[in-house]
C-alpha cells in the first residue's frame, strides 16, 4: 500500500464540477430579497421528480456517504436495518403528519405549534431546530474537508476555512428552492461516480461472493441482534426504534421536507413524492452499507487505518475511491466534487434557516423600532457569518470525538426529540394543553440526554 493523492486530471474535474455547481446555483438565484421568514420561503412550482430527488439529496449527504461505509467497515452491518425504519417512517408520515400539514398549507411546520398551543411554543421549537442545525454544521463542513484532505494532502484547517468562505457567499446569494434540479443533478453525479467505483471494487476483490466470504470471516455480517439490552451499542431494536423517530424528525416535521410536501396542488402528488423518497433513500442506504463490506474485503489483509495511512475511519472511502479509480482518471475528482456540492447546498440551506429563525424569533421580538428590509438582510448575513465562523472553529475537535454517525445522531437527538414530541402531542392528543406541552418537552429532553447514542443511533 502507498499514500495516494489526486492526479492533475482529478484536480481539473473537481474544479470544473464544483465550480459549475457554484455558478449554476448563483445563476438560478432570486434577486428579490425579503425580511425574516420570506428570505427562506420557497415560492417555486413543485414537480414530483426533482422534489423527490432533492429530498433524497438532503439525507444522502456527504455525512451519509462517508459515515455509513465507515460504520459497516468498523462495526458491521447491523446499522443497515435502518431501511425498516425508513419504511415505518413513510407509513406514519403518510397517515399522521402529512395530512395535517397539507390541510393547513403551512410553509413552516412550527407554525402549527402556534395554532395548536401558542406563539411561545412555536418559538421554542424554532430555537430548538436552530440549535440542532448549529450542532450539525461542523459535521457538514468536516466531512468534505476530510475527504479532500485525504486525497490532496492539504491541511484540514485550510480546506475548512475555504469551505467557510464559499458557503457564506453561497448562502447569502442563493435562496432555498431555486436549485431543485441542480440538487438532483449533483446527487446523480455523486451516486453515479460511487456506483462505478463500487463495481470496480467488486471486480478487484474477486466478485460479490468473495466480498460476502471475507465479511463473514471478519464477523461483519450482523442483521438480527435481538438483544434487548439498551446498553449495547447497536442492536436490531435500537436501530429500528431510534431511527424511526430520527427519520420522522428528518422528514415528517422538518421545515425543508414539509415545505416541499405542501407545495403540490394535490396531496396525491405529495404522497407520490414520499413513496419515491422512501424507495430511493432505502436504495442509497443499502449501497452505502454494501460499500463498507466491499472496502472491508478489499483491505482484509492490509487495513489502511491500522497501518497509519489515515487517522479517522471516515477517510477510508476517499482512499478506496482513489485507489480503485486510479485506472479511470477523473472519477475520483468527480466523486469528491459531488461531496463538496451536496455539502455546499446542505450548509447554505442550514445557514439561511438558522439566520432567519434567529431574526424572527429572537431579534425581531426584542426590537425597539421596525427594521427596514436592508437592515434585516444585513442582520441575517451577519448571523450567517458568525455561525459559520463558530462551525469552522468547532471542526478542530470533530476528529477526536468518534464516529460521525454517532455524533450526528446525538446532536440531532438532543434537539429533534423534544420537537418531534411536541408535534406528536399536538397531532395525536386533542386534550393536550400548554401545561402538558411543557412537561412533554422537559421529559423528552431528559430522555434524549439519558439515552445518548443508544436510542438515537
BELKA-V366506 format. One line per field, one symbol per residue. ss: DSSP state (H for helix, E for strand, L for the rest). burial: I if it has 24 or more other C-alpha atoms within 12 Angstrom, else O. A space follows every 10 residues. Layout:
BEGIN
ss->???
burial->???
END
This chain:
BEGIN
ss->LLLLLLLHHH HHHHHHHHHH HHHHHHHLLL LLLLLHHHHH LLLLLLLHHH HHHHHHHHHL LHHHHHHHHH HHHHHLHHHH HHHHHHHHHH HHHHHHHHHH HHHHLLLLLH HHHHHHLLHH HHHHHHHHHH HHHHHHHHHH HHHHHHHHHH HHLLLHHHHH HHHHHHHHHH HHHLLLLLLH HHHHHHHHHH HHHHHHHHHH HHHHHLLHHH HHHHHHHLLL LLLLLLLLLL LLLLLHHHHH HHHHHHHHHH HHLLHHHHHH HLLLLLHHHH HHHHHHHHHH HHHHHHHHHH HHHHHHHHLL LLLLLLLLLL LLHHHHHHHH HHHHHHHLLL HHHHHHHHHH HHHHHHHHHH HHHHHHHHHH HHHHHHLLLL LLHHHHHHHH HHHHHHHHHH HHHHHHHHLL LLLHHHHHHH HHHHHHHHHH HHHHHHHHLL LLLHHHHHHH HHHHHHHHHH HLHHHHL
burial->OOOIIIOOOI IOIIIOIIOO IIOIIIOOII OOIOIIIIII IIOIOIIIII IIIIIIIIII IIIIIIIIII IIIIIIIIII IIIIIIIIII OIIIOIIIII IIOIOIIIII IIIOOIIOOO IIIIIIIIII IIIIIIIIII IIIIIIIIII IIOOOIIOII IIIIIIIIII IIIIIIIIII IIIIIIIIII IOIIIIIIII IIOOIOOOOO IIOIIOOOOI IIIOOOOOOI OOIIIIIIII IIIIIIIIII IIIIIIIIII IIIIOOIOII IOIIIIIIII IIIIIIIIII IIIIIIIIII OOIIIOOOII OIIIIIIIII IIIIIIOOII IIIIIIIIII IIIIIIIIII IIIIIIIIII IOOIOOOOOO OOOOOIIOII IIIIIOIIIO IIOIIIOIIO OOIIIIIIII IIIIIIIIII IIIIIIIOOO OOOIOOIIOI IOOIIOIIIO IIIIIII
END
